[in-house]
Amino acid sequence: GYPSTLAPLTSDATITTSSLDSSGTLAIYLVHFTTASSPDALVPYYQAALAAQGWTVNLIEVDPDSGSFLLNYVGSGGESVHVAGSGSDSGSDVDVTVTVAQ
């Protein structure tokens, strides 16, 4: 299943799709979810949660006008977490991709 210990989802996440590609040497987990959380709440949530799991910031882009955001973190062994979403004060759609060695 999805490695929530590496990249947690929000407590109110409603998963709409998920997949796992485990061909080759990498396992790539993708989860799409909706949440009542706004982008203004999600960005600091993921910054704190991913830092607490030992991930290193690679890229953070936030566009307050469109409500879109992109966070990319890397691990010490080439692993990565990519969080992208968009929304408003009434909620957000979010994609989380976790890539790890198998």
N, C-alpha and C positions, 0 to 999 in steps of 0.2 A: 504494500500500500504506500500511500504518500508519506514521505518522511517528515512529519510535522515537528519532530525534534530538531531538525535542521533549519526549517523555515516555517514557523507557525502560521496558522490562519487566524483571522479574528474570531472572537468567541461567537459572534452572530453570523458567521459565514454560511451562506447557502450555496453549496457546490452545485454548479449546473453542468459541468463537464470535467472529466479527468482522464488522463491517459498516461501510459508508461511505455517508453521505447527503450528496450533493454538489449538491443542488438549491438554487437561490437563490445568495446571495452567500457562504454559509458552507459549509465542508466539516466534517462531524461524523464523526469516527472513533470507533468503539466496539469495545473488545476485552474479552472475558471470559476469564480464565485461572485456572488452579489453580497452586499453588506449595507446596513443602514449608516455605516460610518462615512463621513465626508473625506475627500482627499486631504483636507487640513488635519484630520485626525489620523489617517492611514500612514502618511509619510513619517511622522515622528514615531508612530507605533512600530513600523518596520525598521526604522533607524535604530531604535532601542533594542528590539527583539533580535535583529540580526547581529548587532554588535555583541549582545549578551551571549550569542552562540559562537562567537569567535570569528565571524565573517569580517572582511576588510572592505571598506567602501571603494568602489571602482568608479561609479558614476551616479550622480543624483541630478535629475532634471525635473523641475516643477513649473507648470504653466498655470498660474492662478486664474488667468482669463478664460482658459478652456476647461479647467478642472482636471487636466491630464498630468500624470506623473510617471516617472521611470526611475527605478532604483536598480543598480547592478552591484553585486557584492561578489568577492572571490575568496576562496579558501586557500590554505597553504599548499594543498596538493593538486591544484588546478580545478577544484570544484567551483561551481558558481550558482548564484541565486539571482534571478531576474524577476522583478516585480513591476508590472505595468498596469495602469488603470486610468479610469476617468470617472468623473461623477460630479456631484453637487452637494449642497448641504443636506439633501434628502436621501443620499446614498451613492454607492459606487459599484462599478463593475471592475473586477481585478483579475489579472492573469499572473500566476506565480509559476515560474519554471525553475526546477532544481536539477542541476547536472552534477553527477557524482561518478566516481570510478566504481566499477562492479567488483 
